[in-house]
Amino acid sequence: MDIGEKITALAKRRGFVYPGSEIYGGLAGTWDYGPLGVELKRNLKNEFWKSMVQERSDIVGLDAAIIMSPKVWEASGHLTSFSDPLVECKKCHHRFRADTLISKPGTPNPVACPDCGGELTAPKQFNLMVETYLGVIEGEKLKTYLRGEITQGVHVNFKNILSSTRVKIPFGVAQIGKAFRNEITPGGFTFRSREFEQMELQYYVKPDMKESMKQFEYWKKERMAWYVSLGMKKGNLRFKEHAKDELAHYAKAAFDIEYYAEGEWKEMEGIHHRGDWDVRRHQEFSGEDMTYLDEEAKEKFLPFIIETSGGVDRAALFFLMDAYEEEKTKDGETRTVLHLHPKLAPYKVAVFPLLANKPKLVDVARKIYDDLKKDMMVAWDDRGNIGKRYRAQDEAGTPYCVTVDFDSLESPPAGGDVTVRDRDTMKQERVKIKALGDYLKEKLI
């Protein structure tokens, strides 16, 4: 079983991710995040927002609508350029993305169906936008789209942000939100889905190539450092530059941050120099003046845009892969553990009564649990023996476990104490109950 299969199995077993609509046979390319998965994603998004907005004075936030005027997507080029090459097998009629199949040297066309070996049709461009309709009267409904990216919601609000805040170029707008793509071949667990979440920054700068490339390089380093700061191994990360013939129609330069998974490098986040494409196109199609007035220089211009665009779902998947380990214990057993950074771990601590049938132990453990929950996410577990509970929390990535035993009931002048177990080292330490909150907060920083 490879790492992808192991993560998929663990994700369902421990409540990170479930197949979408599973009781009805599932819906390809959709996933539901369970109790642990929703906490992991929330922690990821919180860390992104903290580093991008809370800790900076040059970036503000936005949450744009998922459904926008269809003219937005006409202006952005999505209705003409947002497509993948599609081929169909003439024998079994299965459809595939042509760019993922093997082609003959010197020809762009795939040679055979990977399922049955049948002949494939010539590639046709397949638009990825997901259509929807607004209105109440059949035949008069407005055809529009679920957004294929969250980017355009920022650019159509460029002037609103300028007029309602005190930002000045250079400045950025951060956003986190859902996007939708009618993927031909969703797969790789949550790597390629039809519904997914993005975390992005659109950073506006003066239209000067030299200065804008400095910002481009700055954001490349910042985004790579962010993943490493949250525990992702440097050796599993790299930059990949887009060749000139790979650049999107709007891009002046582009790099991907890639993660090494299952024997290949996979895209996790893109850093793009978008030039003035977006504001220029929206100015052209809307008729609104999108220029920025530099009051000090007394000049007006359309700004260049540096973008960082990461997938929340992909990041969560790769953090799980990066943290996953199967290790031999001293007693010869194998334990599965997620070495998630404490900032990302769904639960920061788990609290156990040593024996669930001893009311006094349960009462003390419950009080500790209730007190800790005021400051952090805490798991409660009173099922099975203590060893199995430790193993379950190791798989959940919980950094610390607190066990209330009979010694915890003793009340000498200094008060009772509990056993605190470290997930990564499995070492145990006795800590006074009254000092437990401060002890854990210091450990979890």
Secondary structure, 3 states (H helix, E strand, C coil): CCHHHHHHHHHHHHCCEEECCHHHCCCCCCEEECHHHHHHHHHHHHHHHHHHHHCCCCEEEECCCCEECHHHHHHHCHHHHCEEEEEEECCCCCEEEHHHCCECCCCCCECCCCCCCCCECCCEEEECCEEEEECCCCCCCEEEEECCCCHHHHHCCHHHHHHHCCCCCCEEEEEEEEEECCCCCCECCCCECCEEEEEEEEEEECCCHHHHHHHHHHHHHHHHHHHHHCCCCHHHEEEEECCHHHCCCCCCEEEEEEEEECCEEEEEEEEEECCCHHHHHHHHHHCCCCCEEECCCCEEECCEEEEEEEEHHHHHHHHHHHHEEEEECCCCCEEEEECCCCCCCCCCEEEEECCCCCHHHHHHHHHHHHHHCCCCCEEECCCCCHHHHHHHHHHHCCCEEEEECHHHHCCCCCCCEEEEEECCCCCEEEEEHHHHHHHHHHHHC
